[in-house]
Amino acid sequence: MNKDCNKCEGAGWYEVPNYQHEVMEKIECMDCLVEEMYLEHLTTDLAKVLVQISHQRLAQLLANGMISKINSNPDDDLGRIESIIHTKNVLLAEQTALFLL
C-alpha cells in the first residue's frame, strides 16, 4: 500500500457514504491497487533483465548491498555476517538478505 495516498492514507480501503442504505461502505482504494500492480509489473520485468546476469555477479551485487546496509546502520553488527560466512549458513544468509533488502 502507498503510505502517501491521499484517499486511504495507506490503509488500502476508505469509507464512502451509501445514501440508498444510509450507511458508510468501505471500498478498496484503486489508486493504491494500481500502484501495487505497477510495482509488481516492474519487478517482473526487472527479473527478466536480471536473469541474464551471471550468478557470480548477482551474488556480488547482493553481498555489496547487504554489507553497505549493515555498515550504515549503527545498531547493526558486521560480526553477524562474519558468523554466517564462517558457518556457511546459507539459510541464515538468505533470511538476512530478505530482511535487509
Disulfide bonds with the S-S distance in Angstrom:
none
